[in-house]
Amino acid sequence: MQVLVLNSGSSSIKYQLFGSDLQVLATGLVERIGEEAGHAVHRITGADEPTVEDAVVPDHASGFATIVRALEQAGLGDELGAIGHRVVHGGAEFTAPTVIDEQVLERIRAQVPLAPLHNPANLTGIEVATELRPELPQVAVFDTAFHAGLPAPAYRYAIGDDVHRDHGVRRYGFHGTSHAFVAKRAAEHLDRPLEELALITLHLGNGASVTAIDGGRSVETSMGLSPLEGLVMGTRSGDLDPAVIFHLIRQAGMSPDEVETLLNRRSGLIGLCGDNDLRTIESRAAGGDQDAQLALDVYVHRIRKYLGAYAAVLGRLDAVVFTAGVGENADGVRRRVCQDLELLGIRVDDARNDGVRASAVDGGVAAVQAADSRVAVLVVATDEEREIAEQTLVAVGER
Ligand code: AMP
């Protein structure tokens, strides 16, 4: 049975089609939905060239139809048995992948106030896929689900229970599919049961988060009510004093919406130096650019602060796992993050770390710690789509 995985954004749909052994049959995206010129790329496994379509895609329904058509033209999709949807926010109630029916759809809609920037697009993806393929089970896989078992001291903010209960104000955590996937891969690589391991997983992409995983369970994570808290990200500030928001509203005359946009889209690396692509920032810093250097310094400092904190939360540590665009590729960031951390038992071997890119390594996992490092330092290629496909199969009872 084939599984189609959809990741629907506000103006794009990314997809991957998996075969019965979870081999990738096709991957692609439709972007600039609703804009003047749409763009779609379909990569069929085994084909020499990707298919590129430049045509107006007025809405998500036609975006999804474009995907179905491309798969049919490639002779794929006949054995499609389920569609798995990435859903960013599952609130406190969705703790596992869930087969979607009207009631579930309503409950996902009810989470929109918690994730106004993400859930509406995910919902649109579910609605158009259900409309075009009503006979197929549709499964929601939540970014928050892996963190649903966080202990109370980790998920509660220090505010009254009425605010927590009435308004859902607590830590939820995100990037759960990625943290769960790389934790499993790390355990396989270490050849030890996940249930025995204490791990810190660093998902460093355009969005970034860190999770402490004890025995396979997320026990602390850096994103909170929304994906804004925690590490410095491409365009998001991560941690700051909440009073900054009141200060900007009262003293700078900004509206709440303007502050939200500032903190989500114009802060983080781009706020610090004007660029959010770490490759550009590294080359600017290497050329002596002070703003780029400061951005890198703040970025690395924040990660190290969390590493120390999470080592204390866990009380023991077997491995630090680097993943996502920056974690998998930026050897300089990995080196700086792990520098002088003998205190935590972490020592990287520069010769092993230099030039390592997770996707280019056999099996997608590389160990870069020194021989005498007590803690393993692993670079792991994440694969959120594969994890969503697996969880979709679990939800429909095929695994
Ligand atoms: P992701 O969100 O996981 O796709 O990660 C995207 C980010 O990874 C980009 O913004 C880049 O800054 C970063 N990235 C990708 N490749 C490299 C690389 N070779 N070196 C440094 N950073 C990279």
Boltz pocket constraint, residues with backbone or C-beta under 6 A from the ligand:
constraints:
  - pocket:
      binder: B
      contacts: [[A, 204], [A, 205], [A, 206], [A, 207], [A, 234], [A, 276], [A, 277], [A, 278], [A, 279], [A, 324], [A, 325], [A, 326], [A, 329], [A, 330]]
      max_distance: 6.0
